[in-house]
């Protein structure tokens, strides 16, 4: 009963203005949340699912993202909140994208059926783990391309990297570019991607951000050969030739020179690239970095995150550290006038 009374008090003191456009994104402004904790809630809203935010009496809160099953994530959020509440009971207020507060329950609309673009070998599809805005209301769309799984591992359906939630929370729909592992070769995949980006433009998206990790990042750079497909290209640890022991790795620089030479669309696009230390898919970081800078010299705007001290490794773009440090900067690069040149 005490917990219910607390939530009823929260509701009673909620501003009497019109219903917020997105109650989930308004959570940080909820009455009873301290100024310091508002920043924590905003950080929570930029993290992947499964995730849970728990609230309790006297401004207590706790949250968890990833780290187990949805049930385990919720339990850890509740335990964190109850440590701050002195043991008083807490209640889950946000589960993934849904607000569960009494009287304020809200779940975002799902993408309409029939939206996906597909062939026998791939599909480009809205990711239901992100807020759906729709082409008419969205600020734009971010298409995220996964890496190619080692030894034929199927990467389809993987959750786009956490930093993409900065874009989603700012009004961008998030779609996945998924490829079947048996046919996922760089050149045909780039062809599928060109066709799908053009179709998304025809469907009314006003601003298109193409992003990808590893092979997905390589495809992101490949489609710079066609002007107007995307307004922004974000390549995270781009690679397409295996790790340092791969027989094809020696072709990496020659193929990258080909991408730079073919980038007819670069002058109309903003290009951001992230490279990491201890990346075993990058044999010659200095020479590769020089080619990336040459590409950036042809772009409408260029941002190069070149081997920061942290995070490290080929998968560093998926880390919370990358999200916290570079997510907001990538959003500014994609949207601000003028865009930043460093993070």
N, C-alpha and C positions, 0 to 999 in steps of 0.2 A: 504493500500500500504506500509505503514511504516513497518508493521509486516512482510509482504512478503519479503521486502528488508532485514530485519534482518535474516530471515531464509535462504535467498539466500547467505548472507554473511557467515552464518554457514556452508553451503554446500561448498562454495568456499574455506574455510579454512580447511575443513576436510582432513586428511592425504590421499595422493594419493595411499596408499597401496591397496592391494587386498581387496575385499569385506569382512567385518568381518564375522567370522564363525557364530556369532549370533548377529545381530544388536541390539536386545533388551538389551542384557547384556552389550553391549558397550555404552549404553546411558550415563553412569556416566562419560565417557571419552569424551563426546561431547564438542567441542570448545565452549567457552563462559560460561561454568559452572565452578564456582570457586572451589578451593580445598575443602573448607568447605562444599559446596553444593554437591560435588561428594559423600561424605559420606551419605548425605541425600538421594540422588538418589539410591545409593546402598541399603539403608534401604528400600526404596519404592519397589525395585525389589524383596525384600524378604517378601512382605506382600500379603495377599489374594486378590482375585478379588471379586466383581468389584473394580477396581482401575483406577486412571487416573493421569497422570503427565502433567502439563501445563508449557510451556515455553513462555517467552516474551522478550522484548528488555532489554538491559543492564544487562544481566545475571539473570533476574528475573525468578523464578520458584515457583511452588506450586504443592502439590499433596495430594491425598486423597485415602484411602483404606477402604472399607466397609462403614457403616454408612448411608445406604439408597439405593435407586434404582440406577442403572447405571447412569441415567440422573442426579440424585442428587449428586452422587459422582463426576461426571465431573464438575458440576456447582461449587461445593465447591473447587475443584482444581483450576479452573479458577479464582474464587474470591480470593483465597490465592495468586495466582501469581500476580493478578492485584493490590493487596495491596502492594506488593513488587515492582511493576513496576511504582508506582505512578499513577495508573489509566490507564496506556497505555494498549492496548488490548493484550491479551495472546491467545495462541492456544494450544489445546490438542495435545501433542506430543506422548503420549503412552496411549493406552486404553487396559486394561487387558494385553494381550500378544503381541499386535500389535503396531508397530511403525508407526506413522502417519506423520512424518516430510516430507515436500515436497521433492521429489526426493529420499527419503530414505524409502518409505513405505515398510513395511515388516510384514508378518504374518507367524508364524511357521506352519509347516505341521501338519495336523491332524493325529491321530493314524489310521492306515489302518483298514478298516472294517474286521470283522471276527476275531479280536484279542481276544475277551473276552472268559473267561472260565466260564461255568455256569452249573447249575443244576436247578431242580424245586425250590430249596430253597435258592440259592445264586448265585452271580456272582462275579468274579474277573476281573476287567476291567480297561483299562487306563483312567485316569481322563483328560478330554479335557481342563480343566482349568490350565493345566501345560504344559510346553514345552515338545514336543515329540521328543526324540532322536532316539529311535528304538534300538533293541537288538544288532545290529551290530556296532552302533556308541556310544551307551550309556556307561557310566562308570559302570553302574549297574542299579538296579531297587529297589525302595522302595515301599513296599506294605503296605498300611495303613488300619487298621481295626477299624471301628467306634465302639462306645459303644452301649449297648442295651438300646433302648429308654424306658422310664418309661411308664407303663400302655399301652404297645403295640404300642407306637409311632414308626412310620416307619423312621429309620435313614438312609435308603439307599439314595445314591446320595449326602450325606453331604460332604462338602468340607474338605479334610484332613487339619489337623491343620497347622497353618502358618509356624511353624519352618521347615516343610518338604520342603519348597521352598529353603532353604539352599542346600538341596540335589539336587533338580531339577536344580537349577542354576549351580551346580557343575557337571552336566552331567548325573544325574540319572532320569530315567523315574519314574513317580509316578502312581501307580495303587491303586484302592480301592478294599477292600474285603467287599462286601455288602451282608447282610443276610436278608431274609424275617422275619419280626418280629414274625410271627406266629410259626415259626420253629427254632428260634434262641436260641438254647440251647448250652451250652459250649462244651459238648463232641462231638456231631455231627459236630458243626462248626469247631472244631479243625481237624476233619477228612477231611472236605472239604479243609481246609487251607493246610494241609499236601500235598494233591494231587495237588493243584494248585501251590504251591511253587516248587514242583518237576517238574511240567510241565514248569514253567518259566525257571528253570535251563536247561531243555532240549531244550528250545527255544533259548538258547545262552547267557542269561544274565550271565556275569562273576562274579558279586558281588551282593548278594541279602541281602537287609535290610528289616527285618520284623518289623513293628511298629504298635502300636495300643493304643487307649484310653479306659480306663475302661474295659468293657468286651473284647474289642479288644486287650487291653494290656494283659489281662489274657490269651487269646488264644495265644498271642505272646509268653508267657512263657510256655504254655502247649506244643507247638510244639518243644520245646527243647528236648523232648523225642526221637526225630529222628535225628541222626547226618546228617549234610550236607544239610538240607533244606534251612537254611539261614546262612549267615556269621555273621550277626549282628542282635540282638533282642533288640528293644527299647520299653519298656512298660511304658506308661504314666498313673499314677494312676490306676494300674491294679485292677480289682474287678469283682466279678461274683456272689455275694450273696445278692445284694440289699443294701439298706441303713440300718442305725442302728436299725430301727424298723422292719426289715424283719425277718420272722421266720427262714429263712435259713442262716442268718448272722453268727450264732454260729458255722457253719461248715467251715468258711473261713480259719482259721489257719490249721485245719486238712487237708483240700484240698490243701492248699499251701505247707504243708509238703510233700504231695504226688507229687506235681510238682517238688519240690526239689529232692526227691528221684528218680524220673523217668528221670531226665535231663541228659540222656546219651550223648546228643549232646553238652552239655555245654563246655567241654574241647576244642572243636574246634571252639567255637563261642565267640563273644564279646557280653556282656549283659549290657544294661543300663536300669536303673529303676528310675522313678521320683515319689516321694511321696510328698504330700502337707499338710500343716496345714489346720485345719478346714475342713477336708474331711469327710463327714458324711457316707462314705462307708468304713471307716477305724476305727474299734472300738478299736483296740489295736495296735497303731503305733509302740510301742517299740518292742513287740513280733513279729509283722509282719516284722519290719525292721531287726530283728535278723535273721529271715528266709531268707530274701532277701540277707543278707550278707553271709549266709551259701551257698546259690545258687551262689553268686559271687565268693566264694572261690573255686568253681568247674569250673568256666568259664575260657576261654582263656584270657579274660580281663573283668574288671568290673568297671562300673561307677554308683555311687548311688547319686542321687540328693535327699537328705533326708530333707524334710520339710524346705525349705528356708523361710526366713522372708516374702518374696513376690515372686511371687503371691500366693494366697491362694485359697482353695476350690477344690472340685473334678474336676471342669472344668478348672483349672488354666493352663493346658498345651495348651489350645486354645487361651490364652491371648497374646497380643502384648508384655507384659512384659516378658513372658517366651520365646517368639521368640527372643527378643532382647538380653536377658541375656544368654540363653542356646542353641539357635539354632546352632550357629557356633561351640560351644563346642561339641554338638552331632555329627556334621559332622566330626570334627577332631577325635572324638572317633571312628567313623566308618571307617576312612580312613587313619589316621596317623600311622606311625611306629616310636617309640612306641605310643600307644594311651594314652591320658591323663587319670589320675585317679580321677581328680577333675575338676570342672568348676569354 
